[in-house]
Amino acid sequence: MYRIWYWATVDRESDGRFIASIPDLGDLAAYGDTDKDAVAHVTELASERVKAVVDGGQAVPPRRHSSEMPNHIRRSKEVGRAIIPVEVGRTAAWPTPPYHMSG
């Protein structure tokens, strides 16, 4: 198995709950009473989402580096970020070799 890494933002809502979201997975989000709970829940959802995409014959959703995330994603309520691992098979991780051979 190979790991694909996605960035999650962790925000604190006005009611005190935390929400972790992964913009690269269609704004996939999960709430939790603590930031760790929210991250744990969104990690489970991310695994399910990516597995469903791959099982449906599509490529693993692209992921961005933290610095590539648009500013509008960086909300004022953001209290942190987490990097979320999602396990996939080799062919899902790299459907073609990550390099080009020249002859």
N, C-alpha and C positions, 0 to 999 in steps of 0.2 A: 504494500500500500504506500501511496505517496500523499504528502500533505500539501494542500493548497491553502494559502493564508489570506484572509480578508480582514480589513480594518473595520472595527466597530467603534462608534462614538457612544459615550455614556453620558446621558443628560439626567438632571434632577428636575422632576416635575413640580409644579406649585403645591401639589398635595403631599410632597415628600417622597413619593415613589421614584424609583430609578427606571430609566428605559435605555436599553442598549439597542442600537440599530446598525445595520450593515447596508450602506447605500448601494454598494455594488451588487447586492442581491435584491434589487427592487425595493429598497427601503424596508427590508425585513426587520422586524423589531419585536422586542419582548420586554415586559415589565418585571420588576422584582422589588422586594422590600429593601434590598441592599444592592449596591452596584455589582457585587459578586453574583448575587442571584440573577440579576438581569443578564449578565454576561453568560452565565451557565445556561439560561433558558434560550438565549439567542444562538448559542453554540449548537444546541440540539436542533433548533429550527434550521440553521444553516446547513447542517449535515443532511437533514431531510430534503431541503430544497435542492441542493446540489445533486444528491442521489436521484431525485425525481427527474431533474434535467438530463443527467447522463443516461438514466434508464430509458428516457424518451428519445434517445438517439442524438441529442444536441451536445454541443461542446460545453465544457465547464465555463460558467460565466466569468468574463474577464474581471481582473482585480487591479486596483490602482495602488500605488505607493501612497502613503499618508500625505506627502507633500503635493500629490496630484489631485487631491480631493478639492472640489470647488469651495470657495469661501462661503457660499450660501449653506453648505452642509455644516460648517462650523458654527453652531448656534451659541448664543450667549449663555444658555443653560448648561453647556457642556462642562462636565466635571472630569472627564478623562477619556482615554482611548484604550482599546484592547485589541490584540491581534488574535484572530479566531482561526484555529486549524480545522480543516475539513479533509478527511481522508478519501482518496479516490484511487482507482486502479491506474496502472502505468499508462495505458492507452488514453485514459481520460485526462491525465495530467499532461501528457505530451503526445498528442495524436500524431505528430510528425516530429522527427528529431529536432532538438533545439539548436542545431547547427547545420551549416551547409558545407558539403565537401566539394572542393574544386578539383578538377582533374587535369 
